[in-house]
Amino acid sequence: MPAHVIDATTADFQQTVLDASRAVPVVVDFWAPWCGPCKALGPVLEKLAEEYGGRFLLAKVNSDENQELSARYGVRGIPNVKAFVNGEMVDEFTGALPESGVREFLDALIPSPADPLRWEAADAIARGEHQAARQLLERAIGVDPRNESALLDIAELDLTMGIEDEARRIVEGIAERAKDQTRIAALRARIALAQASAGLDAAALAAQLAQDPANLEARLKLANAQAADGDYRGAFENLLEIVRRDRKYQDEVGRKTMLTLFAMLGAKPEHDDLVREFRLALGRTLN
């Protein structure tokens, strides 16, 4: 039996699985010798158990020989894979997933070795230590090159530091395969906003608009500048006013820019109420 792979039975399940899962996640493979899909899935699980190097334990349960245990955990079809953490079942799947699907299952279950470095980076960002944070995130990628969250953390930090081209390269490099499409959309929206707001002077634009409220170009630029400065309410109000005055202006730029902001703020729950308010306001204005 390879390292990090064990046989478990009804008699020792408490010790080998439930108790062990308090130290490391335990993935239980309910299988049977006659099961064709089990023969396909088993080697994939064993290979990944070795590859992950002890970050999870694989316990194999022969369901024919341990029918009481299979019944206890509701095994109705095999292969059935169940994950245990802290003595509790937390996730499962049935059937022979491809290796990519098994990896996705495991990665959602097992803490990444990059996570402590991401947490350190978040603390550094909160202190304004952006270069130190970026170095920590680069180390995180070094220990877990597939860590999507760390890559997107770098892109977000690059945007904060004004390095839009590098942020765009990172985002577009993983956009098609990324699991967190909400965050991808938010970052794309931030990149578009950074381009639209480059070099804008919010105070000068506000003064210009005060003199001529019908100047939609100035109003659009002011909205972009406000959004870049984090004044999202001000930006939404000006964009909505553009829609009210001329919804077709610049190929519906007011509406489209509001949609961009909705996408950007969609990954930030603290802005949910604001987004909801202006989604409703936009809908009423268009109707």
C-alpha positions as a printed Julia matrix, in Angstrom:
287×3 Matrix{Float64}:
   0.0    0.0     0.0
   1.5    3.4    -0.97
   2.28   6.0     1.68
  -0.72   8.16    2.68
  -3.09   5.36    1.55
  -4.68   2.91    4.01
  -7.36   0.23    4.06
 -10.21   1.01    6.46
 -12.91  -1.28    7.82
 -16.02  -1.03    9.95
 -13.99  -2.17   12.95
 -11.29   0.5    12.74
 -13.18   3.33   10.96
 -13.4    5.46   14.12
  -9.63   5.41   14.57
  -8.36   5.35   10.99
 -10.83   7.88    9.56
 -12.81   9.9    12.11
 -10.03  10.37   14.65
  -7.38  10.82   11.96
  -9.47  13.52   10.28
  -8.93  15.79   13.27
  -5.3   16.14   12.18
  -5.6   15.98    8.37
  -8.51  15.64    5.91
  -9.35  12.01    5.18
 -10.8   11.03    1.81
 -12.66   7.71    1.9
 -13.03   5.7    -1.31
 -15.9    3.2    -1.1
 -15.16   0.65   -3.83
 -15.62  -3.01   -4.77
 -13.46  -5.44   -6.79
 -16.16  -6.01   -9.43
 -16.73  -2.25  -10.05
 -15.22  -1.05  -13.36
 -15.38   2.71  -12.59
 -13.73   1.96   -9.23
 -10.76   0.51  -11.09
 -10.47   3.76  -13.05
 -10.85   6.11  -10.07
  -8.74   4.22   -7.53
  -5.36   4.77   -9.22
  -6.15   8.47   -9.71
  -6.88   8.89   -5.99
  -3.73   6.97   -5.04
  -1.6    9.0    -7.42
  -2.91  12.27   -5.99
  -2.48  11.05   -2.42
   1.21  10.63   -3.16
   1.45  13.88   -5.09
  -0.17  15.88   -2.29
   2.42  14.43    0.08
   0.36  13.93    3.21
  -1.94  16.94    2.88
  -4.74  14.37    2.94
  -5.05  10.68    3.83
  -6.77   8.28    1.45
  -8.74   5.5     3.15
 -10.05   2.7     0.94
 -13.18   0.82    2.06
 -14.27  -2.39    0.31
 -18.03  -1.83    0.35
 -18.8   -5.55   -0.16
 -16.83  -6.48    2.95
 -18.08  -3.5     5.0
 -21.78  -3.32    4.17
 -22.76  -1.98    7.61
 -20.34   0.93    7.18
 -21.57   1.59    3.64
 -25.18   1.64    4.88
 -24.27   3.95    7.78
 -22.93   6.54    5.34
 -25.61   6.14    2.7
 -23.46   4.59   -0.01
 -25.92   3.72   -2.78
 -23.58   3.64   -5.76
 -19.86   3.13   -6.19
 -17.31   4.46   -6.45
 -18.44   6.83   -3.72
 -15.88   9.22   -2.28
 -16.54  10.98    1.01
 -14.34  13.59    2.69
 -14.02  13.87    6.48
 -12.67  16.81    8.49
 -12.69  17.03   12.3
 -14.68  13.81   12.52
 -17.49  14.98   10.22
 -18.29  14.25    6.59
 -17.99  17.56    4.71
 -18.23  16.66    1.01
 -18.63  13.74   -1.39
 -19.02  12.65   -5.0
 -20.18   9.49   -6.76
 -18.74   8.08   -9.97
 -15.33   8.1   -11.62
 -14.44  11.75  -12.07
 -11.53  12.66  -14.37
  -8.31  13.65  -12.65
  -9.08  17.36  -13.1
 -12.4   16.89  -11.3
 -10.76  15.01   -8.45
  -8.15  17.76   -8.11
 -10.9   20.35   -7.92
 -12.63  18.32   -5.2
  -9.39  18.03   -3.23
  -8.35  21.65   -3.65
 -11.7   22.79   -2.23
 -11.15  20.52    0.75
  -7.48  20.9     1.59
  -5.89  24.13    2.78
  -3.23  25.32    0.36
   0.33  25.78    1.67
   0.07  29.21    0.04
  -2.7   30.35    2.38
  -0.5   31.47    5.33
   1.55  33.6     2.93
  -1.66  35.11    1.48
  -2.79  36.01    4.99
   0.58  37.63    5.72
   0.28  39.57    2.45
  -3.2   40.79    3.39
  -1.82  42.12    6.68
   1.01  43.85    4.82
  -1.46  45.46    2.41
  -3.52  46.72    5.36
  -0.34  48.39    6.65
   0.34  49.93    3.24
   3.42  47.75    2.66
   2.64  46.89   -0.94
   6.07  45.75   -2.09
   6.42  43.42    0.89
   2.94  42.07    0.17
   3.82  41.37   -3.45
   6.95  39.45   -2.41
   4.85  37.33   -0.05
   2.34  36.6    -2.82
   5.13  35.63   -5.21
   6.37  33.18   -2.55
   2.81  31.85   -2.27
   2.8   31.12   -6.0
   6.17  29.45   -5.61
   4.82  26.93   -3.1
   1.5   26.43   -4.93
   1.76  27.46   -8.62
  -1.88  26.5    -9.28
  -3.24  28.75   -6.53
  -5.73  30.92   -8.41
  -6.51  33.12   -5.42
  -2.87  34.09   -4.94
  -2.53  34.99   -8.63
  -5.64  37.17   -8.47
  -4.35  38.73   -5.23
  -1.25  39.81   -7.18
  -3.4   41.25   -9.99
  -5.49  43.18   -7.48
  -2.38  44.48   -5.74
  -0.86  45.5    -9.08
  -3.98  47.55   -9.82
  -3.66  49.24   -6.44
  -0.03  50.03   -7.28
  -0.96  51.35  -10.73
   0.61  48.47  -12.69
  -2.38  47.89  -14.97
  -0.53  46.07  -17.75
   0.8   43.39  -15.42
  -2.6   42.99  -13.78
  -4.2   42.54  -17.2
  -1.6   39.94  -18.18
  -2.31  37.89  -15.05
  -6.09  38.13  -15.33
  -6.26  37.25  -19.02
  -3.75  34.45  -18.53
  -6.06  32.52  -16.2
  -9.5   33.91  -17.12
 -10.67  30.92  -19.18
  -9.79  28.29  -16.57
 -10.53  30.32  -13.42
 -13.13  28.96  -11.01
 -13.89  32.38   -9.5
 -15.42  34.1   -12.51
 -17.01  36.74  -10.27
 -13.56  37.93   -9.23
 -12.3   37.77  -12.82
 -15.19  40.04  -13.89
 -14.46  42.41  -11.02
 -10.78  42.68  -11.92
 -11.53  43.2   -15.61
 -13.88  45.99  -14.6
 -11.19  47.58  -12.4
  -8.72  47.44  -15.28
 -11.23  49.11  -17.61
 -11.91  51.76  -14.98
  -8.2   52.41  -14.46
  -7.81  53.04  -18.19
 -10.86  55.31  -18.36
  -9.84  57.38  -15.33
  -6.16  57.88  -16.11
  -5.14  61.53  -15.78
  -8.58  62.81  -14.77
  -8.93  65.67  -12.25
 -12.17  65.17  -10.32
 -12.21  68.67   -8.83
 -11.73  70.37  -12.2
 -14.39  68.19  -13.79
 -16.86  68.94  -10.98
 -16.28  72.67  -11.48
 -16.78  72.3   -15.23
 -20.0   70.38  -14.68
 -21.3   72.96  -12.23
 -21.01  75.54  -15.0
 -22.67  73.29  -17.59
 -24.77  70.41  -16.15
 -25.65  69.26  -19.69
 -21.99  68.48  -20.5
 -22.24  64.72  -20.65
 -18.59  64.24  -21.57
 -17.51  66.02  -18.39
 -20.1   64.08  -16.39
 -18.8   60.75  -17.74
 -15.2   61.68  -16.96
 -16.19  62.8   -13.48
 -17.99  59.49  -12.87
 -14.87  57.58  -13.91
 -12.7   59.74  -11.66
 -15.1   59.29   -8.73
 -15.16  55.51   -9.18
 -11.36  55.42   -9.33
 -11.3   57.39   -6.04
 -13.77  54.99   -4.41
 -16.73  57.4    -4.5
 -19.03  54.79   -6.01
 -22.27  56.53   -5.06
 -21.14  59.72   -6.77
 -20.11  57.76   -9.83
 -23.43  55.92  -10.01
 -25.39  59.15   -9.61
 -23.55  60.8   -12.49
 -23.82  57.76  -14.73
 -27.52  57.45  -14.01
 -27.96  61.13  -14.87
 -26.3   60.49  -18.23
 -28.82  57.7   -18.87
 -31.69  60.0   -17.86
 -30.52  62.84  -20.1
 -29.52  60.75  -23.14
 -29.54  56.99  -22.79
 -28.02  56.59  -26.29
 -25.07  58.88  -25.55
 -21.81  57.35  -26.86
 -23.46  54.0   -27.58
 -25.15  53.84  -24.15
 -21.91  54.49  -22.28
 -23.77  55.54  -19.12
 -25.57  52.21  -18.82
 -22.54  50.17  -19.88
 -20.26  51.9   -17.37
 -22.8   51.24  -14.62
 -22.73  47.56  -15.59
 -18.94  47.64  -15.39
 -19.14  49.05  -11.87
 -21.75  46.46  -10.88
 -19.32  43.75  -12.02
 -16.42  45.37  -10.19
 -18.3   45.67   -6.91
 -20.0   42.28   -7.24
 -17.09  40.57   -5.47
 -17.3   42.95   -2.49
 -20.27  42.14   -0.2
 -19.95  45.47    1.61
 -21.25  47.16   -1.55
 -24.24  44.85   -2.06
 -26.8   47.41   -0.85
 -25.37  50.16   -3.07
 -25.32  47.9    -6.13
 -28.89  46.76   -5.46
 -30.06  50.37   -5.09
 -28.6   51.49   -8.4
 -29.57  48.34  -10.28
 -33.17  49.15   -9.35
 -32.7   52.82  -10.23
 -31.23  51.93  -13.62
 -34.07  49.53  -14.31
 -36.69  52.17  -13.48
 -34.92  54.73  -15.66
 -34.73  52.41  -18.65
 -38.34  51.34  -18.32
